[in-house]
Amino acid sequence: MVIKVFVANVAGSTAIKKKQQEVVGFLKANRIDYEERDIACNEDNRKWMRDNVPGEKKPQNGIPLPPQIFNEEQYCGDFDSFFDAKEGNEISSFLGLAPRISSKVAPDEKSELQNGELPVEGQDREDIGSSPLIEDSVPQVEDTKDEEEDPLTEEEAEEEDEEQEGDEDDS
């Protein structure tokens, strides 16, 4: 099933352009298959859209404005319907698509993963708590800080300063 979005690529209204961009951008961002059908440059698309928008959904003047959204031949709605469905998190139903599987954990389920842990594919939920941390598989870098040296006596510090000054004079 492909979602068909009827748009006017040569729209005179910035409001219509923004609405079209929002619908198409949302579909693209959510990887929903769609086709744009231009009604400005294609009379067949314009006629098909006008004939297939249900009478009760047409504005008073009888001419529906883009964007108009269809799932194949089935009318889904206009921009306002799309916006309401998006805001109500009902976009799959609005578009006539099967609900998408959510990767969110239900609020009553407690994740046994600790910070930095990732579930291992094929592992049962009970086994997740004993999953090794990713960090355990990364080679550890040894701390290479210089060990603190014994502080110099005043005389040794003065001698070192004099040596450095002498080296500077030579260059």
C-alpha positions in Angstrom: 0.0 0.0 0.0 1.3 3.4 -1.0 0.1 6.6 0.5 -0.7 9.2 -2.2 -0.3 12.9 -1.3 -1.8 15.3 -3.7 0.2 18.5 -3.8 0.5 21.6 -5.9 4.2 22.0 -6.7 3.5 25.4 -8.1 1.3 26.7 -5.2 0.8 30.4 -4.8 0.0 30.2 -1.1 2.9 29.8 1.4 0.4 28.3 3.8 -0.4 25.5 1.4 3.3 25.0 0.7 4.1 24.7 4.4 1.3 22.2 4.9 2.5 20.1 2.0 6.1 20.1 3.3 4.9 19.1 6.7 3.0 16.1 5.4 5.7 14.9 3.0 8.5 15.6 5.6 6.6 13.5 8.2 6.1 10.6 5.9 9.7 10.7 4.7 11.1 10.9 8.3 9.0 8.0 9.4 9.9 5.9 6.3 6.3 5.6 5.2 6.0 4.8 1.5 4.3 7.6 -0.4 3.9 9.2 -3.8 3.5 12.9 -4.5 0.9 13.6 -7.1 1.1 17.1 -8.6 -2.3 18.7 -9.3 -0.8 21.9 -10.7 0.9 20.4 -13.7 -1.2 17.3 -14.2 -4.9 17.7 -15.0 -5.6 13.9 -14.5 -4.3 14.1 -11.0 -6.3 17.2 -10.2 -9.5 15.6 -11.6 -8.9 12.3 -9.7 -8.3 14.1 -6.4 -11.4 16.3 -6.8 -13.6 13.3 -7.8 -12.4 11.1 -4.9 -12.6 13.5 -2.0 -15.9 12.7 -0.3 -18.6 15.3 -0.6 -18.8 15.9 3.2 -15.0 16.6 3.2 -15.1 19.2 0.4 -15.1 22.9 1.3 -18.1 25.1 0.6 -16.8 26.1 -2.8 -16.5 22.4 -3.7 -12.8 22.5 -4.6 -10.5 20.7 -2.1 -7.1 22.3 -1.6 -3.9 20.3 -1.3 -2.5 18.5 0.5 -5.1 15.7 0.2 -4.0 12.2 1.4 -5.1 8.8 0.2 -4.1 5.2 0.9 -4.3 3.9 -2.7 -8.0 4.7 -3.6 -9.1 5.2 0.0 -9.5 8.8 1.2 -7.6 9.5 4.5 -8.1 13.2 4.9 -6.8 16.7 4.4 -4.0 18.5 6.3 -6.2 19.3 9.3 -7.1 15.7 9.7 -3.5 14.6 9.3 -2.4 17.1 11.9 -5.0 16.0 14.4 -4.0 12.3 13.9 -0.3 13.1 14.2 -0.9 15.1 17.4 -3.1 12.3 18.8 -0.5 9.7 17.9 -3.1 8.0 15.6 -1.2 8.4 12.3 -1.2 4.6 11.5 -5.0 4.5 11.9 -5.4 7.7 9.9 -3.4 6.4 7.0 -5.0 3.0 7.1 -1.7 1.3 7.9 -1.0 -1.5 10.4 0.2 -0.1 13.7 4.0 0.1 14.0 5.7 -2.0 16.6 7.0 0.3 19.3 10.4 -0.3 20.9 9.3 1.5 24.0 9.2 -0.5 27.2 5.8 -0.5 28.9 5.7 1.6 32.0 5.1 -1.4 34.3 8.0 -3.3 32.9 11.3 -2.6 34.7 14.4 -2.9 32.6 17.1 -5.0 34.2 19.8 -3.3 32.0 22.3 -1.2 33.8 23.8 2.0 32.4 26.0 1.1 29.4 24.5 -2.4 28.9 22.9 -3.5 25.7 20.6 -6.5 25.3 22.2 -9.4 23.4 20.2 -10.6 20.5 18.4 -13.9 21.1 18.6 -13.5 24.9 15.6 -14.0 27.1 14.4 -11.2 29.3 15.6 -13.1 32.4 19.1 -13.4 31.0 19.5 -9.7 30.4 20.5 -8.9 34.0 23.6 -11.0 33.6 24.6 -9.6 30.2 28.2 -8.5 30.1 28.8 -4.8 29.8 30.0 -3.6 26.5 32.7 -1.9 28.4 34.0 -5.3 29.5 34.8 -6.2 25.9 36.8 -3.1 25.2 40.4 -3.3 26.1 41.2 -1.2 29.1 43.9 1.5 28.7 46.3 1.6 31.6 46.7 4.8 33.5 50.0 6.3 32.3 50.2 9.2 34.7 53.8 9.9 35.8 54.3 8.8 39.3 54.9 11.7 41.6 58.6 12.4 42.1 60.1 13.3 45.4 60.1 17.1 45.8 63.4 18.8 45.1 65.3 20.4 47.9 65.8 24.2 47.5 69.4 23.7 46.5 68.5 21.2 43.8 65.8 23.4 42.5 68.2 26.4 42.3 70.8 24.3 40.5 68.2 23.1 38.0 67.1 26.7 37.3 70.7 27.8 36.7 71.2 24.9 34.3 68.1 25.9 32.3 69.2 29.5 32.2 72.6 28.4 30.9 71.0 26.3 28.2 68.9 29.3 27.1 72.0 31.5 26.8 73.7 29.0 24.6 70.9 29.0 22.0 
